[in-house]
């Protein structure tokens, strides 16, 4: 037997560092090939407690007042490649408001801020890997990447998983968004099926009567897997 | 097997995650040998990366209610970041590092070492590249600068 290890990532499922159409990547993508790592301390990772990292599962209210926008419930399950649940893991969330503006000092564009929307949340998966939170649908917003560039509506997700190598930051998109076809960040993912998995599914069963539209977004993190030693029977 | 979810950039507006307290791993009162680490991130044009998220993880001392083992720091003007933590055990004198930023659609994984003790990863690197993973001792603490691209490019790892 050998130590559990990370499985190779499936071809095309992850974007390359250098994305010619994504201007900001041009001077930040490394040029040297990556060096293969035999993980040691990377096989362990931080454990977060809701006692130190407070849960904010409702982004749609601030001090009891409703934010503007289409209210949504986002729910899903976090697993590893073998469909094993990732329990009790922290998920950090942040997003623009309904007008497509972030509550952030660096976002100074001419779109309204919503005093009842800060746009950041934090939830933990349950023992079976399920999570959910309430929010509002973010707006699309323009950015400076190229002429008439607009980011599709998206929610940022940050996850830790069971070990350092499982760490993932990604973005959840919405179905039928025409901007996806023109977005260099989304289109940086080579495999169309991998791109499609970043688009949440509208789910009537998740939809809360008189409250919020339901979207399902499942996430797969890298896990450590027992692998037979090369040459072993 | 299910494919791992695709990574996307942290973008420029991630700072709701950036509580400055997270850069001080000793904030809960952990005791031991203190270690201060500062550095600067520059891009392939030599320009400071001032909107990055730098995270560290260390397996020793063991994480506990007073020592999280994990830290996060936003780079400031000049691309500077800094952590206060406890020194990892001499048997594995390094921290795991992940760098996220606008322009990076997936994290840059690396390590910072505080001694060149013949660790297999360091030993396999040519001297000039090995040096990019070694912090240097300065009067105020350890210093480790990161070059994302070009001359003196930091060694980044395939997880």
Interface residues (C-beta under 8 A of the other chain):
Chain A: X6 X7 X9 X10 X13 X14 X15 X16 X17 X19 X22 X23 X24 X25 X26 X27 X28 X29 X30 X31 X32 X34 X35 X36 X37 X38 X39 X40 X41 X42 X44 X45 X46 X47 X52 X79 X80 X81 X82 X83 X92 X94 X96 X102 X103 X104 X105 X106 X107 X118 X119 X120 X156 X158 X164 X165 X167 X168 X169 X170 X171 X185 X186 X188 X189 X193 X194 X195 X197 X198 X219 X220 X221 X222
Chain B: X1 X2 X3 X4 X5 X6 X7 X8 X9 X10 X11 X12 X13 X14 X15 X16 X17 X43 X44 X45 X47 X49 X51 X55 X57 X58 X59 X60 X63 X68 X69 X70 X92 X94 X96 X98 X100 X101 X102 X103 X104 X105 X106 X107 X108 X109 X120 X121 X124 X125 X129 X148 X149 X150 X153 X154 X155 X156 X157 X158 X159
